[in-house]
């Protein structure tokens, strides 16, 4: 799946995707317990979220204090949806 499958509301479904263009991520909606990571083309890894347990009272979306810019070729892995702009 690539970003061309993005929905018009700025959400991109993730399980495993390699970005076909640079994007700015402002938050994430985890699909359940687990870890979502971003591996840039230079090999550096950025953890985006890691939930051990998911409870109904927890927020559905988590927003970062500062947007994170990822270059084309970044591999995103984990259950959830990226919130992009």
N, C-alpha and C positions, 0 to 999 in steps of 0.2 A: 504494500500500500504506500502511496506517496501523497504529498500535500495536495495534489490535484483532486484528491477525494475529500478535501476539507468541506465542511458544511459552511454555508454563508454566515453563520453566527460566530465564526472565529474559533470553533472547536475542531480539533483534529483527533480522531480515534487512534490509539496507540496500542500495540502489542509488541510489534517490532517494525520500525520504519526507518528508512534512510532518507534524510531530507534532500529534496532535489533542488532546493534554493535556500538561501539564508532566511531565517525567521527570528522574530522576537517573541519569547515566551513570557507571559505575564502571570501565569498560574497553571494549576493542574487540578483535574477532577479525578481522583483515584477511583478505579473500578472495584476495589476491594483491598484486602491486605496484600502487602508485597512492596517491592521496591521498583521505582522507575529511575532510570539513569540515562544520561546522555554521554556518548563517546564521540568526541570531536575527531576530525581527520588526523590531527597531530597525536592522537592516542590519549589525551587527557580525558578524565572521566568526571562528570558532575552529577552527584546524586540530586534528583529533583524532588523525591518524596520517598519515605519509607514508613509504612504503617504496619505494626505488628498485629493489631486487631482493629476491626472496623465496627463502630457502634452507631446506631441510628441517630444519636444526639450529636455526633461529630459533624463538622461542616462538610458539605458536599464538594466544595471547591476551596483550594488553598491558593492565595495570591502572594507573590513574592514582593518584598519591600522594593526591590529594584528589578526591572525587566532583565531577562537573560537573553543575550543574542547568540544564536548558534549559526555557524556557517553551513553552506551546502556541503553535503557529505557526512553530516553528523548522524550517528545511529542512535535512535531512541528506543529503549527496551523497557517493557513493563506494562501492567494493566491500567488503563485510564485514558483520559483525554487531555491533550494540551490545550491551554487557552492562549491563543496567539493573537498578535495584532500586526 
